[in-house]
Amino acid sequence: MDFFFPHLIEIGDNTIIGYNSTILCHEFLIKEYVTGPVVIGRDVMVGANTTILPGVRIADGSVVSAHSLVNSDIDGFSGGVPARPLERT
């Protein structure tokens, strides 16, 4: 969880965050400083070692695969670097 802005993180009921995942509400860039809330809905599964960047919303019931980089909003089954919609096989 973000050490500087934990109050900007919202996690819904029955949501699982995998081991060693990182949720950030801030970014230190060379010439700018970015903050933004992270909203993770209900019944979401975030796989291990996933990084979630500031300003992201993950919709209710979504699944994010392990080792993903979430840099935009997610709805459904997603994963990868950067995370994008995936088909279930």
N, C-alpha and C positions, 0 to 999 in steps of 0.2 A: 504494500500500500504506500501511496505517496506520503513521505514524511512531512513535507511542507504544507500540503493542502488536503489532508484526509477528509475534511468536511465537504469537499467537492465530489466525493465518491458516494454513489447511491447503488445499493445492491438489493435486488428484490428477493422475496421469499423463495425458499427451496432452490436456490442457485448454488452451484458448485464451482469453486475456483480451484483449478489444478495446482499441484505442488510447484513451487518456484516461479509462479507467474508474477508479473509486475504490472501494477496499475498506476499510471502517471497522470497527474493533473497539471503538470508544468513541463516546459522544455526551456533549456537555456541554449539559445542559438547565439551565433557570433555577434549579431547586431540587434537582436530582439529577445524578448522574454515573453513566452506564451503560456497562458493558463486557460483551463477550460474544465467544466464538469465532465465526469464520466458516469453514465447511467446504464446500469446493467439490470435488465428486466427480471421478471419472475421465471422460474423453471428453466434457467439458462445453465448450460454446461460449458465451461471454459477449460480446455485441455492444459496439461502441464507445460511449463516453460513458455507461456504466451506473454507477450507484451502488449498492453493496451495504452494507447497514447491519448493526450488530452482532447476533450471535446467530442468523444465517441459515445454513441448510444447503441446498445445491443438490445434488440427487441425480445419480448417475452417468448420463451420456448426455443430460442436459438441455440445452436451448437457451434463452438469454435474449436477446430482441431488443435492438437498439441503443436508447439513450436511455431505458432502463428504471430504475425505482427499486425495488430488491428489499428489501422490509421484512418478508418472511415466507418460510418455506420454499418451495422450488421443486421440482417434479417434472414433467418433460416440457417442452413448448414453451410459454414464457411471455413476457410483455412488457407494457409500459405503465407508467403512473404512478398508483398503485402497480402493480407487476407482478402479473399474474393469468394463468390458463391461456388460451391462444389456440388456435384451430383452424387447422390447416394447410389451405391451399387449393390 
